[in-house]
Amino acid sequence: MNSGSVGLSLLVWALCGILSTFVQSKCHFRPAVATYVSLAFGQYVVEPLFMPCAAPTVLVKLVSMLGVIFVVAVNCWSVSMAARLQVLLTFIKMFALILIIIPGIMALVNGKTENFQNDFDTDSLSLTKLPLAFYSGLYAYGGWFYLNFITEEVINPNRTIPLAIIFSMVTVTMFYMLVNVAYYTMMTANELLMSDAVAVTFASRALQGVAPAIPVLVALSCLGSLNGGFFLVFYDSFCRMLFVGAREGHLPAIFSMIHIRRQTPLPAVLCLYPLVIIIMVRGEIFQLINFASFSRWLFIALATLGMIIHRYRFPDHPRPFKVPLAVAVIFTTVCFFIVGLSLYSDPWNTGGSCALTLSGVPVYYLTIKKSCIPKRWKKTFNYLSLHLQIFLEVAQQEVQTY
């Protein structure tokens, strides 16, 4: 939609994989991320029931909410159950990708190449839309964030984490490229854009015998991504923005507590749920991708810029992870370019994300830096937190893992 041609869209997929391989950052807490994954889940559950008509938006959102409720319940109930579910859904996801890739590549090898004619037709190319194409592509590779969440539990992370990122990103990039090649083999670009559930359209043409299974597998794949976001962001003690922010005193202490029997961060998980539902009611998948991607890549650009500045300010500091300066400079420049141009391409969603991000500055200054909260408010917060702690049966960690 935003790249303008089949060839350039595949190039964007490849470049997004390369870009994601070269960056490592801290975590992110985005209700919007969970929202658009859950909406994709709802779309693939409902779409086959109404084909060839469009699925009702209200029903898609209701099913999406049920998916979120299921994942929240699992992550509140048991950490081990959430982990086992994640392993199962990951295998299902890989199986679904392979099931799509094989018939598509076989058709391509057998000479079905008509959809790749004029691959790089530039008639529909618009420079201002390219950042939005990269936002969608980079979102798809966003799972690399989660590798940084387990640094505390990894033996020799200086060696293991970079290897894990490189190996996983190369593998995922190859899978995504092959899946998209398979799609383009069986569908024209216009047919792909017209489909609200591309895998369903693909299955009806290439996998007629098992076509009904594809939307189920894709829906389970989305459920796995949703569960992974909840499980990894909130369970691992190294990097949960809400959980750690509360632990550092930036948020009410109740959000840094865990259930006394189940050892799950119950308040933090429950806090995400209403935020996801509110955004889901108001949002649409591509709007949410642009909304969340702006702030995500702005902070990644600022983080890598800070690394460059610190390299010159503190040249003698130890560097566990060594990145060539040219890579850091090019990456930072590309990030700022994408972020800046996206404000022009989609000012409503990216501008809203920018405003929401900037709103954190006065909030931090007034509540944390200067602590201007009236004593009466603090007393009320403490009173509510105490009773909420009793109601939820949560307490601070007894064993420090940080």
C-alpha positions as CSV (number, residue, x, y, z in Angstrom):
1,M,0.0,0.0,0.0
2,N,2.7,2.5,1.0
3,S,5.7,1.2,-1.1
4,G,3.9,1.3,-4.4
5,S,5.2,-1.9,-6.1
6,V,5.8,-5.5,-5.5
7,G,9.6,-5.3,-5.8
8,L,9.9,-2.3,-3.5
9,S,7.6,-3.9,-0.9
10,L,9.9,-7.0,-0.8
11,L,12.9,-4.7,-0.6
12,V,11.3,-2.9,2.4
13,W,10.7,-6.3,4.1
14,A,14.4,-7.2,3.6
15,L,15.7,-3.7,4.8
16,C,13.4,-3.9,7.9
17,G,15.0,-7.2,8.8
18,I,18.5,-5.8,8.4
19,L,17.6,-2.7,10.4
20,S,16.2,-4.7,13.2
21,T,19.3,-6.9,13.3
22,F,21.6,-4.0,14.0
23,V,19.8,-2.5,17.0
24,Q,19.4,-3.6,20.6
25,S,17.5,-1.6,23.1
26,K,15.6,-1.6,26.4
27,C,12.0,-2.6,26.6
28,H,8.8,-0.8,25.6
29,F,5.4,-0.7,27.2
30,R,2.8,-0.1,24.5
31,P,-0.9,-1.0,25.0
32,A,-1.3,-0.2,21.3
33,V,1.1,-3.1,20.5
34,A,-1.2,-5.6,22.3
35,T,-4.2,-3.9,20.7
36,Y,-3.3,-4.3,17.0
37,V,-2.2,-7.9,17.5
38,S,-5.5,-8.7,19.2
39,L,-7.4,-7.0,16.3
40,A,-5.5,-9.2,13.8
41,F,-6.5,-12.2,15.9
42,G,-10.2,-11.1,15.8
43,Q,-10.0,-10.5,12.0
44,Y,-8.7,-13.9,11.2
45,V,-11.3,-15.6,13.5
46,V,-14.3,-13.7,12.0
47,E,-13.3,-13.1,8.4
48,P,-13.8,-16.8,7.2
49,L,-17.3,-16.8,8.6
50,F,-18.5,-13.9,6.3
51,M,-16.5,-14.4,3.1
52,P,-16.8,-13.0,0.5
53,C,-18.5,-10.2,2.4
54,A,-16.6,-8.0,4.9
55,A,-16.6,-9.0,8.5
56,P,-18.5,-6.7,10.9
57,T,-16.1,-4.4,12.7
58,V,-18.0,-4.7,16.0
59,L,-17.8,-8.5,15.9
60,V,-14.1,-8.4,15.1
61,K,-13.5,-6.2,18.1
62,L,-15.6,-8.3,20.4
63,V,-13.7,-11.5,19.4
64,S,-10.4,-9.5,19.9
65,M,-11.5,-8.6,23.4
66,L,-12.2,-12.3,24.2
67,G,-8.6,-13.1,23.0
68,V,-7.2,-10.4,25.3
69,I,-9.3,-11.7,28.2
70,F,-8.0,-15.2,27.6
71,V,-4.3,-14.1,27.6
72,V,-4.7,-11.9,30.6
73,A,-6.4,-14.7,32.5
74,V,-3.6,-17.2,31.7
75,N,-0.8,-14.7,32.6
76,C,-2.6,-13.9,35.9
77,W,-3.2,-17.5,36.8
78,S,0.2,-19.1,36.1
79,V,3.6,-18.2,34.8
80,S,4.4,-21.8,33.8
81,M,1.1,-22.2,32.0
82,A,1.8,-19.0,30.0
83,A,5.3,-20.2,29.2
84,R,4.0,-23.6,28.0
85,L,1.3,-21.9,26.0
86,Q,3.9,-19.7,24.3
87,V,6.0,-22.6,23.3
88,L,3.0,-24.4,21.8
89,L,1.7,-21.3,19.9
90,T,5.2,-20.6,18.6
91,F,5.4,-24.1,17.0
92,I,1.9,-23.5,15.5
93,K,3.1,-20.2,14.1
94,M,6.1,-21.7,12.4
95,F,4.0,-24.5,11.0
96,A,1.5,-22.0,9.5
97,L,4.3,-20.1,7.8
98,I,5.8,-23.3,6.3
99,L,2.3,-24.3,5.1
100,I,2.1,-21.0,3.2
101,I,5.6,-21.0,1.9
102,I,5.8,-24.5,0.3
103,P,2.9,-24.3,-2.2
104,G,3.7,-20.7,-3.1
105,I,7.3,-21.4,-3.9
106,M,6.4,-24.6,-5.7
107,A,4.0,-22.6,-7.9
108,L,6.8,-20.0,-8.6
109,V,9.3,-22.7,-9.5
110,N,6.7,-24.2,-11.9
111,G,6.6,-20.9,-13.8
112,K,3.8,-18.8,-12.2
113,T,5.7,-15.5,-12.4
114,E,3.2,-13.2,-14.1
115,N,2.6,-11.3,-10.8
116,F,6.2,-10.3,-10.7
117,Q,6.2,-8.5,-14.0
118,N,7.3,-4.8,-13.7
119,D,8.4,-5.5,-10.1
120,F,9.7,-2.0,-9.5
121,D,7.1,0.1,-11.3
122,T,7.6,3.6,-9.8
123,D,4.3,5.1,-11.0
124,S,2.8,4.7,-7.5
125,L,5.9,5.4,-5.5
126,S,5.6,8.2,-3.0
127,L,8.6,9.2,-0.8
128,T,6.3,10.5,1.9
129,K,4.6,7.1,2.2
130,L,7.8,5.1,2.6
131,P,8.1,5.7,6.4
132,L,4.7,4.2,6.8
133,A,5.8,1.1,4.8
134,F,8.8,0.8,7.1
135,Y,6.6,1.2,10.2
136,S,4.5,-1.8,9.1
137,G,7.6,-3.8,8.3
138,L,9.5,-2.9,11.4
139,Y,6.5,-3.7,13.5
140,A,6.5,-7.3,12.1
141,Y,10.1,-7.7,13.3
142,G,9.4,-6.2,16.7
143,G,9.9,-9.5,18.5
144,W,13.6,-8.8,18.8
145,F,12.7,-6.5,21.7
146,Y,11.9,-9.5,23.8
147,L,15.5,-11.0,23.6
148,N,16.6,-8.1,25.7
149,F,14.2,-9.0,28.5
150,I,16.1,-12.1,29.6
151,T,19.6,-10.6,30.0
152,E,19.7,-11.5,33.7
153,E,19.0,-15.2,33.1
154,V,21.4,-15.7,30.2
155,I,24.9,-17.1,30.8
156,N,27.6,-14.9,29.1
157,P,25.0,-12.4,27.6
158,N,27.8,-10.4,25.9
159,R,28.2,-13.3,23.5
160,T,24.9,-15.1,23.6
161,I,22.5,-12.1,23.1
162,P,24.1,-10.8,19.9
163,L,24.3,-14.3,18.5
164,A,20.7,-15.0,19.4
165,I,19.5,-11.7,17.7
166,I,21.6,-12.3,14.6
167,F,20.5,-16.0,14.2
168,S,16.8,-15.3,15.0
169,M,16.6,-12.2,12.8
170,V,18.2,-13.9,9.8
171,T,15.7,-16.8,10.2
172,V,12.7,-14.6,10.6
173,T,13.7,-12.3,7.7
174,M,14.0,-15.4,5.4
175,F,10.6,-16.7,6.5
176,Y,8.9,-13.3,6.0
177,M,10.5,-12.8,2.6
178,L,9.4,-16.3,1.5
179,V,5.9,-15.9,2.8
180,N,5.5,-12.6,0.9
181,V,6.9,-14.1,-2.3
182,A,4.4,-17.0,-1.9
183,Y,1.5,-14.4,-1.5
184,Y,2.6,-12.5,-4.6
185,T,2.9,-15.7,-6.6
186,M,-0.8,-16.5,-6.0
187,M,-2.2,-13.0,-5.8
188,T,-1.8,-9.7,-7.7
189,A,-0.8,-6.7,-5.7
190,N,-4.4,-5.3,-5.9
191,E,-5.9,-8.5,-4.8
192,L,-3.6,-8.6,-1.8
193,L,-4.5,-5.0,-0.9
194,M,-8.2,-5.7,-1.2
195,S,-8.0,-8.6,1.2
196,D,-8.6,-8.0,4.9
197,A,-7.2,-11.4,5.7
198,V,-4.5,-12.2,3.2
199,A,-3.7,-15.7,4.4
200,V,-7.4,-16.7,4.0
201,T,-7.4,-15.5,0.4
202,F,-4.1,-17.3,-0.3
203,A,-5.4,-20.5,1.2
204,S,-8.6,-20.5,-0.9
205,R,-6.3,-20.6,-4.0
206,A,-3.3,-22.6,-3.1
207,L,-4.5,-24.8,-0.2
208,Q,-8.0,-25.7,-1.1
209,G,-7.9,-29.0,0.8
210,V,-6.8,-27.5,4.1
211,A,-8.0,-23.9,3.5
212,P,-10.3,-23.8,6.6
213,A,-7.2,-24.5,8.8
214,I,-5.2,-21.5,7.7
215,P,-7.2,-18.8,9.4
216,V,-7.3,-20.9,12.6
217,L,-3.5,-21.3,12.5
218,V,-3.0,-17.5,11.8
219,A,-5.4,-16.6,14.6
220,L,-3.4,-18.9,17.0
221,S,-0.2,-17.3,15.8
222,C,-1.6,-13.8,16.7
223,L,-2.7,-15.2,20.0
224,G,0.9,-16.4,20.5
225,S,2.2,-12.9,19.8
226,L,-0.3,-11.4,22.2
227,N,0.6,-13.9,24.9
228,G,4.3,-13.4,24.3
229,G,3.9,-9.6,24.8
230,F,2.1,-10.1,28.1
231,F,4.3,-12.9,29.3
232,L,7.7,-11.5,28.4
233,V,7.0,-7.8,29.1
234,F,5.5,-8.5,32.5
235,Y,7.2,-11.7,33.8
236,D,10.9,-11.2,33.2
237,S,12.2,-9.0,36.0
238,F,14.8,-7.1,34.0
239,C,12.7,-4.9,31.9
240,R,9.0,-4.4,32.5
241,M,8.3,-0.7,32.0
242,L,5.3,-0.5,34.3
243,F,6.5,-3.1,36.8
244,V,10.0,-1.6,37.0
245,G,8.8,2.0,36.8
246,A,6.7,1.3,39.9
247,R,9.7,-0.4,41.6
248,E,11.8,2.7,41.0
249,G,9.1,5.0,42.4
250,H,7.9,6.4,39.2
251,L,4.4,4.8,39.5
252,P,2.3,3.7,42.5
253,A,4.0,0.8,44.4
254,I,1.1,-1.5,43.8
255,F,2.2,-2.1,40.2
256,S,5.6,-3.5,41.4
257,M,3.9,-6.3,43.5
258,I,3.4,-9.9,42.6
259,H,0.8,-12.4,43.7
260,I,1.8,-14.1,47.0
261,R,1.0,-17.6,45.7
262,R,1.1,-17.5,41.9
263,Q,4.1,-15.2,41.6
264,T,2.6,-13.3,38.7
265,P,2.7,-9.5,38.4
266,L,-1.1,-9.3,38.8
267,P,-1.6,-5.5,39.1
268,A,0.7,-4.7,36.2
269,V,-1.1,-7.2,33.9
270,L,-4.6,-6.0,35.0
271,C,-3.5,-2.4,34.4
272,L,-2.8,-3.2,30.7
273,Y,-6.2,-4.8,30.1
274,P,-8.4,-1.7,30.3
275,L,-5.9,0.3,28.3
276,V,-6.0,-2.3,25.5
277,I,-9.8,-2.3,25.5
278,I,-10.0,1.5,25.3
279,I,-7.6,1.7,22.4
280,M,-9.3,-1.3,20.7
281,V,-12.7,0.4,20.7
282,R,-11.3,3.6,19.1
283,G,-8.5,2.2,16.9
284,E,-7.8,0.4,13.6
285,I,-4.8,-1.9,12.9
286,F,-2.8,0.4,10.6
287,Q,-3.6,3.5,12.6
288,L,-2.3,1.8,15.7
289,I,0.8,0.6,14.0
290,N,1.7,4.1,12.9
291,F,0.7,5.5,16.3
292,A,2.9,3.1,18.3
293,S,5.8,3.0,15.8
294,F,6.4,6.7,16.0
295,S,7.2,6.8,19.7
296,R,9.0,3.4,19.6
297,W,11.4,4.4,16.9
298,L,11.8,7.9,18.2
299,F,13.1,6.5,21.5
300,I,15.3,4.0,19.7
301,A,16.8,6.8,17.7
302,L,17.4,8.8,20.9
303,A,18.9,5.8,22.6
304,T,21.4,5.2,19.8
305,L,22.2,8.9,19.6
306,G,22.9,8.8,23.3
307,M,25.2,5.9,22.8
308,I,27.2,7.9,20.2
309,I,27.4,10.9,22.5
310,H,28.5,8.8,25.4
311,R,31.2,7.2,23.3
312,Y,32.8,10.6,22.9
313,R,32.1,11.9,26.5
314,F,33.3,8.7,28.2
315,P,35.8,7.0,25.8
316,D,37.3,4.9,28.6
317,H,34.1,3.3,29.8
318,P,33.9,-0.5,29.3
319,R,31.8,-1.6,26.2
320,P,30.3,-5.0,26.7
321,F,28.6,-4.7,23.2
322,K,30.8,-3.1,20.6
323,V,29.1,-1.5,17.6
324,P,31.0,0.1,14.7
325,L,30.5,3.9,14.8
326,A,29.4,3.9,11.1
327,V,26.6,1.5,11.8
328,A,25.4,3.5,14.8
329,V,25.4,6.8,12.8
330,I,23.7,5.3,9.8
331,F,21.1,3.6,11.9
332,T,20.4,6.7,14.0
333,T,20.1,8.9,10.8
334,V,17.6,6.4,9.2
335,C,15.5,6.3,12.4
336,F,15.2,10.1,12.7
337,F,14.5,10.3,8.9
338,I,11.6,7.7,9.2
339,V,10.2,9.4,12.3
340,G,10.4,12.9,10.9
341,L,8.9,12.1,7.6
342,S,6.1,10.1,9.1
343,L,4.8,13.2,10.8
344,Y,4.1,14.6,7.3
345,S,2.8,11.2,5.9
346,D,0.3,10.5,8.7
347,P,0.1,13.7,10.9
348,W,-3.0,12.6,12.8
349,N,-1.7,9.3,14.2
350,T,2.0,10.1,14.5
351,G,1.2,13.6,15.7
352,G,-1.0,12.2,18.4
353,S,1.8,9.8,19.4
354,C,4.2,12.7,19.5
355,A,1.8,14.8,21.7
356,L,1.3,11.8,24.1
357,T,5.0,11.3,24.3
358,L,5.7,15.0,25.1
359,S,3.0,15.0,27.7
360,G,5.2,12.8,29.8
361,V,7.7,15.6,30.3
362,P,5.6,17.9,32.5
363,V,4.1,14.8,34.3
364,Y,7.6,13.5,35.2
365,Y,8.8,17.0,36.2
366,L,5.8,17.7,38.4
367,T,5.3,14.3,40.0
368,I,8.7,12.7,40.1
369,K,11.4,15.4,39.7
370,K,9.8,18.0,41.9
371,S,7.3,15.8,43.7
372,C,4.5,18.5,43.6
373,I,1.8,16.0,44.5
374,P,-0.2,17.4,47.5
375,K,0.2,15.4,50.7
376,R,-3.5,14.7,50.8
377,W,-3.3,13.0,47.4
378,K,-0.4,10.9,48.5
379,K,-2.3,9.8,51.5
380,T,-5.2,8.8,49.3
381,F,-3.0,6.9,46.9
382,N,-1.4,5.0,49.8
383,Y,-4.8,4.2,51.3
384,L,-6.1,2.9,48.0
385,S,-2.9,1.0,47.3
386,L,-3.0,-0.7,50.7
387,H,-6.6,-1.9,50.2
388,L,-6.0,-2.9,46.6
389,Q,-2.9,-4.9,47.8
390,I,-5.1,-6.8,50.3
391,F,-7.8,-7.4,47.7
392,L,-5.4,-8.7,45.0
393,E,-3.3,-10.6,47.5
394,V,0.0,-9.1,46.2
395,A,3.3,-8.1,47.9
396,Q,6.7,-6.9,47.1
397,Q,9.4,-9.4,45.9
398,E,11.2,-11.1,48.8
399,V,14.1,-12.1,46.6
400,Q,15.8,-9.4,44.6
401,T,16.4,-10.4,40.9
402,Y,17.6,-6.9,39.9
